[in-house]
Amino acid sequence: MKYAGCPITWSSKMQAETALITTEAEFIALSEGLRRIIPLIGLVEEMQEQGVDMLSGQAEVKCKMFEHNSVGLSIATLQKI
């Protein structure tokens, strides 16, 4: 997650769970990443609603997640395979 063009959170670690297939490993990684970022997005949105003066005017709140496993992406977005 970046704020005012500067990264405020970043992490890299090995998964604690053992996945049996690649799709499961990709889904676990996607889930972990979203669990960390969603509360931060909510915090920024709430700060904006409360009128907190942001450094660069109105902050743009968005999240881009990268997923190259089509089955994992389908599961994450609840699409039929």
Secondary structure, 3 states (H helix, E strand, C coil): CEECCEECCCCCCCCCCCCCCHHHHHHHHHHHHHHHHHHHHHHHHHHHHCCCCCCCCCCCCCCCCCCCCHHHHHHHCCCCC
